Amino acid sequence: MTTILKRFEELLNSEAGEEKVHQFLYQNPHLLAPLGFGVKKIFSKPTFGSDFKADFALAGWGNYYCWTFVELEKPSDKLFTKEGLIAKPLNRAISQINSWWVWMYDHSQYASKEFYKLGGDYNAVIVIGRRGALSARDIRRLQQINATQLGGKLRIVTYDAIVENADSFRELRNRNLTEYQSVEE
């Protein structure tokens, strides 16, 4: 495990808040690249007009533009209640992303200009909690939610997904990190 990943694991295990995690990912944007598709640029705290703000926007392109908007929640947040219901932090994040999609639909011309050729594909990822806090039943619930939420335009992952996928993107970090530098909006 690289020094960066060790530091990230320590941060996740320290009960760090969302902003501390955001700052770490801002300083190590290559860790976010696996959440998107063909990621070329990563933007920090992009806004949807003056109404909403995502934590990150991952811009990818190849044959078409693909935007992945990332919403971070706390690593210590629970995904489900003891009764198996969606816990408040996750429910709030899902509602927030739904509001983003409504905003983009209502402001499609502005959104297309703001997010370049938004006519491509766009989706969202919520990063919340840790896999170790999930029971086998919770993992099945999460798989079901991921299969059905917002027409497949939303994925919910734990912070462990970032750690696990980082090794597969090590060559990006070593080859050309400047291509993945965060850009303040």
C-alpha positions in Angstrom: 0.0 0.0 0.0 1.4 3.4 -1.0 2.1 6.1 1.5 -0.8 8.1 0.1 -3.2 5.2 0.6 -1.9 4.6 4.2 -2.5 8.2 5.0 -6.0 8.0 3.4 -6.8 4.9 5.5 -5.6 6.6 8.6 -7.8 9.6 7.8 -10.9 7.4 7.2 -10.3 5.6 10.5 -9.9 8.8 12.5 -13.5 9.8 12.4 -12.6 12.7 10.0 -15.4 14.9 8.8 -16.4 15.4 5.2 -14.3 18.5 4.7 -11.1 16.9 5.8 -11.7 14.0 3.5 -12.5 16.5 0.7 -9.3 18.3 1.2 -7.3 15.0 1.1 -9.0 14.0 -2.1 -8.4 17.5 -3.5 -4.7 17.1 -2.9 -4.7 13.5 -4.3 -7.3 13.8 -7.2 -6.0 10.6 -8.9 -7.9 8.7 -6.1 -11.2 9.9 -7.6 -10.5 9.0 -11.2 -11.8 5.4 -10.9 -15.3 6.8 -9.9 -15.7 8.3 -13.4 -15.4 7.2 -17.0 -12.3 8.3 -19.1 -11.6 11.1 -16.5 -9.4 13.9 -17.8 -10.1 16.7 -15.4 -11.4 16.9 -11.8 -13.2 20.0 -10.5 -13.6 20.8 -6.9 -17.0 22.1 -5.6 -18.7 22.9 -8.9 -22.0 24.7 -8.5 -25.4 24.2 -10.1 -26.1 27.9 -10.5 -26.5 29.4 -7.0 -28.7 26.6 -5.9 -26.5 23.5 -5.3 -22.9 22.4 -5.1 -21.3 19.0 -5.6 -18.1 18.0 -3.9 -16.4 17.1 -7.2 -17.1 16.9 -10.9 -15.1 14.4 -12.9 -14.9 15.3 -16.6 -14.2 12.5 -19.0 -14.3 12.3 -22.7 -13.5 10.0 -25.6 -16.3 9.6 -28.2 -18.5 11.9 -26.0 -18.4 13.9 -22.8 -19.2 12.1 -19.6 -19.6 13.9 -16.3 -19.6 12.2 -12.9 -20.7 14.4 -10.0 -19.4 13.2 -6.6 -21.1 13.7 -3.3 -19.1 12.9 -0.2 -20.6 12.0 3.1 -18.7 11.1 6.3 -16.7 7.9 6.4 -18.4 7.2 9.7 -22.0 7.6 8.4 -24.2 4.6 8.4 -26.0 3.6 5.2 -28.9 1.7 6.8 -30.8 1.7 10.0 -31.1 -1.4 12.2 -34.5 -1.9 10.6 -32.9 -1.9 7.1 -34.2 1.5 6.1 -32.0 4.0 4.3 -30.3 6.0 7.0 -30.7 9.8 7.1 -27.3 10.8 5.7 -27.7 8.5 2.7 -31.3 9.5 2.1 -30.3 13.2 2.2 -27.5 12.6 -0.3 -29.9 10.7 -2.7 -32.4 13.6 -2.4 -29.7 16.1 -3.1 -28.6 14.4 -6.3 -32.2 14.1 -7.4 -32.4 17.9 -6.9 -29.3 18.3 -9.1 -30.9 16.4 -11.9 -34.1 18.4 -11.6 -32.1 21.6 -11.7 -30.2 20.5 -14.8 -33.4 19.6 -16.5 -35.0 23.0 -15.6 -31.8 24.9 -16.6 -30.6 22.7 -19.5 -29.2 25.5 -21.6 -27.2 27.0 -18.7 -26.1 23.5 -17.5 -24.9 22.6 -21.0 -22.9 25.8 -21.2 -21.6 25.5 -17.6 -20.6 21.8 -17.9 -19.5 22.1 -21.6 -21.3 19.5 -23.7 -23.6 18.1 -21.1 -25.5 16.5 -24.0 -23.1 13.6 -23.3 -23.7 11.3 -20.4 -23.8 12.3 -16.8 -24.2 10.4 -13.5 -23.4 10.7 -9.8 -21.6 8.8 -7.1 -22.2 9.1 -3.4 -19.2 8.1 -1.3 -20.3 7.2 2.2 -19.4 5.0 5.1 -17.2 1.9 5.3 -17.9 -1.6 4.0 -16.9 -3.1 7.4 -20.0 -1.5 8.9 -22.3 -3.3 6.5 -23.9 -6.7 7.1 -24.4 -9.2 4.3 -28.0 -8.1 4.1 -26.9 -4.4 3.9 -24.6 -5.2 1.0 -27.5 -6.8 -0.9 -29.6 -3.7 -0.1 -26.9 -1.5 -1.5 -26.6 -3.6 -4.6 -30.4 -3.3 -5.1 -30.4 0.4 -4.6 -27.5 0.8 -7.1 -29.4 -1.2 -9.7 -32.6 0.9 -9.4 -31.8 4.5 -8.3 -32.4 7.3 -10.8 -32.4 5.1 -13.8 -28.9 3.8 -13.2 -27.4 7.3 -13.1 -26.5 7.0 -9.4 -24.0 4.7 -7.7 -23.4 4.5 -4.0 -20.0 3.3 -2.8 -18.2 3.1 0.5 -14.8 4.8 0.9 -13.3 1.3 0.6 -14.0 1.4 -3.1 -11.6 4.4 -3.5 -8.9 2.5 -1.6 -9.4 -0.7 -3.5 -9.4 1.0 -6.9 -6.5 3.3 -6.3 -3.9 0.6 -7.0 -5.3 0.1 -10.5 -4.8 3.8 -11.2 -1.2 3.9 -9.7 0.1 4.4 -13.3 -1.9 7.6 -13.6 -0.4 9.0 -10.5 3.1 8.1 -11.6 2.7 9.0 -15.3 1.0 12.3 -15.4 -0.6 13.6 -12.2 -0.9 17.2 -13.6 -3.6 15.9 -16.0 -5.7 15.1 -12.9 -5.1 18.2 -10.9 -8.2 19.6 -9.2 -9.4 22.9 -10.5 -11.3 25.3 -8.2 -14.5 26.5 -9.7 
